[in-house]
Amino acid sequence: MTYKKARRNTRQRQTVLEELKKLTSHPTAAELYEIARRRLPKLSLGTVYRNLELLAADGTIRKLEISGTESRFDGNRERHCHVRCTQCGRVDDLHEVPADLVGRQFQTLSGYEVLDYRLEFVGVCRECRALAPPKGDEARRREGD
């Protein structure tokens, strides 16, 4: 039989968790450190990293290991997907993805028992699209106006 080691709920861990749950921006550890330091000025970056790893390991938060980027953290444990901007790195929640998009179909096709999945979408966010010059057909349409 395996026993889960009990952990003290330290003031630092509680602050990191509370600050993360206030955010929808999926911060990196360094970004969360800057925010949490406002409440606990003596907080170290190492303490933030360590506590985020512990909270992710016990399932209290989600660690987003998005391809090609620094890990980000999500205080929202509800099942949802994410979309990442390839220009600025912003990560947003997607709640409208149908639950059966992957689950049953993949299980039927692969023969695997699917225990969990992470579905990452990539694109360009609204703000980055507004900054970028139009391409191709869109540029020609604007010239014709």
Secondary structure, 3 states (H helix, E strand, C coil): CCCCCCCCCCHHHHHHHHHHHHCCCCCCHHHHHHHHCCCCCCCCHHHHHHHHHHHHHCCCCEEECCCCCCCEEECCCCCCEEEEECCCCCEEEECCCCHHHCHHHHHHHHCCCCCCCCCEEEECCHHHHHHCCCCHHHHHHHHHC
